[in-house]
């Protein structure tokens, strides 16, 4: 929110993309390929990738709508509070042992 220049925004987005997507993509592709049976790997990875791209498109549409109606500051603030609340719920939630019934 503090960066107003378009060039610095592009630099920051590029660095964030490199830190999140670029470094992890090799292990993610390997995991995805090894998660499917040998004869279904191509189809499985293709469907997983297609659903990811569809999610990106849907997320971009929601993001664009929210920013258009609420503004950048409000959307970033809502996401920061919402994600931190969700992280607290997960972190402080009940700890279930593996294979334990959830009832």
C-alpha positions in Angstrom: 0.0 0.0 0.0 2.9 2.3 0.6 4.4 2.0 -2.9 2.9 4.5 -5.3 5.2 4.2 -8.3 4.2 1.7 -10.9 7.8 0.6 -11.5 8.4 -0.3 -7.9 5.1 -2.1 -7.7 6.1 -4.2 -10.7 9.5 -4.9 -9.1 7.9 -5.9 -5.8 5.3 -8.2 -7.5 8.1 -9.8 -9.5 10.2 -10.4 -6.4 7.2 -11.9 -4.6 6.4 -14.1 -7.5 10.0 -15.3 -7.7 10.0 -16.0 -3.9 6.7 -17.9 -4.0 6.0 -19.5 -7.4 9.4 -19.8 -9.1 11.4 -21.4 -6.4 8.7 -23.9 -5.5 7.5 -24.9 -9.0 10.0 -27.7 -9.5 9.0 -29.6 -6.4 5.3 -28.9 -7.0 5.4 -30.4 -10.5 7.3 -33.4 -9.2 4.8 -33.9 -6.4 1.9 -33.5 -8.8 3.4 -36.0 -11.2 4.1 -38.6 -8.6 0.7 -38.2 -7.0 -1.1 -39.9 -9.9 -0.8 -43.5 -11.1 1.7 -43.9 -14.0 -0.9 -44.2 -16.8 -2.9 -41.2 -15.5 -0.1 -38.8 -14.8 -0.6 -36.7 -18.0 -4.3 -36.4 -17.5 -4.1 -35.8 -13.8 -1.5 -33.1 -14.0 -3.3 -31.4 -16.8 -6.6 -31.3 -14.9 -4.8 -30.1 -11.8 -3.1 -27.3 -13.8 -6.3 -26.4 -15.5 -8.2 -26.1 -12.2 -5.3 -24.0 -10.8 -5.5 -21.6 -13.8 -9.3 -21.5 -13.5 -8.9 -20.6 -9.8 -6.5 -17.8 -10.8 -9.0 -16.4 -13.2 -11.8 -16.6 -10.7 -9.6 -15.0 -8.0 -8.6 -12.2 -10.3 -12.2 -11.5 -11.1 -13.2 -11.4 -7.4 -10.1 -9.3 -6.6 -10.9 -6.8 -9.4 -14.5 -6.5 -8.2 -13.5 -5.9 -4.6 -10.9 -3.3 -5.4 -13.3 -1.5 -7.8 -16.0 -1.3 -5.1 -13.9 -0.9 -1.9 -10.6 0.5 -2.9 -7.0 -0.9 -2.5 -6.5 0.1 1.1 -9.8 -1.5 2.3 -9.2 -4.7 0.4 -5.6 -5.1 1.6 -6.7 -4.4 5.2 -9.6 -6.9 5.0 -7.3 -9.6 3.6 -4.6 -8.9 6.2 -7.0 -9.2 9.1 -8.9 -12.1 7.5 -5.8 -14.2 6.8 -4.3 -13.6 10.2 -7.6 -14.6 11.8 -7.7 -17.8 9.8 -4.1 -18.5 10.7 -4.9 -18.1 14.4 -7.9 -20.4 14.1 -5.8 -23.1 12.4 -2.8 -22.6 14.8 -4.9 -22.6 18.0 -7.5 -25.0 16.9 -7.9 -28.5 18.4 -5.1 -30.8 17.8 -6.3 -34.1 16.5 -4.1 -37.2 16.5 -3.7 -39.0 13.2 -6.5 -41.5 12.4 -8.6 -40.2 15.3 -12.3 -39.9 14.8 -13.5 -36.3 14.5 -16.8 -36.9 16.3 
